[in-house]
Amino acid sequence: MKLATRLFVTTSLPVAVAVVGLVVTADQLLRRNFEDEIAYSLEHEARVLADLLPADSLRWPELARQLGGGTGHRVTLIDPKGNVRGDTEFDRGALGQFENHWMRPEV
């Protein structure tokens, strides 16, 4: 094998490994940062929406549809006991079929 070929291989291999390592690390950092930003944004929106809720949960089904349309997200309104009181994707009659959401990780 020629000297030039050996030098190319011995210098290219560590550079390639370093580049792959940097790409993988950057991908993980960017992904984590992106997920944190989404979580922060959703939590902020949820707090703002919670402040807008009337005390009367009978109005929550219609309000969930309005809020979901305004934010572009699915909105599920849950009372302090974990019962679903409003959802953008289900009408009032279907709300009683939901399981209690109190122990869900996202809640």
Secondary structure by P-SEA (a helix, b strand, c coil): ccaaaaaaaaaaaaaaaaaaaaaaaaaaaaaaaaaaaaaaaaaaaaaaaaaaccccccaaaaaaaaaaaaaccbbbbbccccccccccccccccccccccccccccc
